[in-house]
Amino acid sequence: MSTRDDDTHHHDFSSVKTLYMDVKNSHAGYMLLEALIALQIFVLIVIIFIHILTFLTRVDMKPSVVQTDIALIQLKSRLRLAEVTEITTEKFCFIRFESSFCLELIQRKLVKTPGTEIFIRDVDLLVFYETNDCVMLKVVSNETIWNQCIYTYN
């Protein structure tokens, strides 16, 4: 081999090395960009996870509030076609579709009897009382008070 061939090979190697370094340097910023994108995705996932936990904690803290609201709406709906037969502070009896039922507090639950249909759980206080035009129900459950008309006289 001649020296000229050695120079050419050496020159070719250095140009390849230079080309490689140029390509490597042009991709040097991608590592930082990829790391920033990964960090943003991670932060976004953490934020979403925190919001989900917060929502679940709120729902878990007061399930009785939602359940009691739904139960009172159901009671009003069922009593719409009923006729009152007896009302005391502890018991509210009515006839609906030729069947007699009572609502009363049994073991801290508002229960429709006969039967065991439970409308509200964890009841601390339950009082039925009449006003001029409706039957009111006062319920205290988990330090929350409901005072609602459940039956309107026609």
Secondary structure, DSSP 8 states (H G I E B T S, - for coil): --HHHHHHHHHHHHHHHHHHHHHHHHTHHHHHHHHHHHHHHHHHHHHHHHHHHHHHHHHHH-HHHHHHHHHHHHHHHHHTT-EEEEE-SSEEEEEETTEEEEEEEETTEEEEETTTEEEE-S-SEEEEEE-SSEEEEEEEETTEEEEEEEEE--
